[in-house]
Amino acid sequence: MKVEINLDRKKVKEIYLKSTNVVPTHETIKVFINEEGIHHLEIKLIDTTFSYSIIFPGEKYIILSPYLKKNGKISIGILKQQEKFTFH
């Protein structure tokens, strides 16, 4: 399943998701933003587009997590914060 990530209407990354029962991995993407302010983040997945506002530099670090629901639909969860996330 193809996922397209766009920031301010420019494609940043294209990822292919696979369904699995193992613990998920993560991928870090660095995006260079030239100015402070509100930026537009779009996640395109099949026929659905998820849109988020990102306030930079207050929401400097972002985690996006896709979830497969029992009805077969996919949802995207988002966490935004100013400091780096700590994974254990």
N, C-alpha and C positions, 0 to 999 in steps of 0.2 A: 504494500500500500504506500503510495507516494505522498509525502508531506512536503509542502513548499512553505518556507519561512520568508516573509517580506518585511522590511523595515522602511518606512516612509516610501512605500510603493516600489522599492528596489529589492530584487531577489537576493537574499543573503545566503540561503542554504536550501538544499533539496535532500531529504532523507527518505529512506525506504524502511517502513516499519514491518516487523515480522511478529506474528503471534507466537507466544512461548509461555511455558509454565515456570521458567527459571527466573531468578532474581534479575531485574532489569539493570542495564548498564547506563552510563550517561556519557554525553558528548559535550565538550565545551566549545562554544563558538565565540570568537572575539569580533565585535563590531565596533568600528570607529565612528564616533559621533562628533561632529565639529562644534556644535553649539548646545547651550543649555536650553531646556524647554520641553514641550510635550512632543513626543514622537509616536507614530502610528505603527503598531505591530500587527501583522496579519499572518494567520496560520491557515493554509488552504489544504483541505483533506477531502479527497474524493469530490463530492458536490457541495461541501459545506465550507464556509469561511468563518473563522473565529477572529474577532478584532479586539485589540486591547490598546489602551493609551499608556504610554510609558513616560514618566516624568523624570527627566535626566537633570542633575545627577542623583536625585533622591532615590530613584529606583534603578540603581546601577547594575545590580545582579538579579537575574531572572532564571527561574526554573519552570520549564513547560513539561507537563506530564500527560500523555494520552492515556485514556482509560476506555476499555471495551466494556460496555454495559451488557446486562443479561439479554436485552432486547436486540443486541447486535449493532447498536449505534455506538459511535465513538464520541467521547467528550474530552476536552482539553482542560486540565487544571493549570493554574499559574500561581507562582509565588514570586513576589518582588520585594527587594530590600536594598539598603544602601551598602551594607557590608557583605563580604564573601560568605557563602554558605559553608558550613562545616559538615562533612560526611563522616560517619563512623562505621 
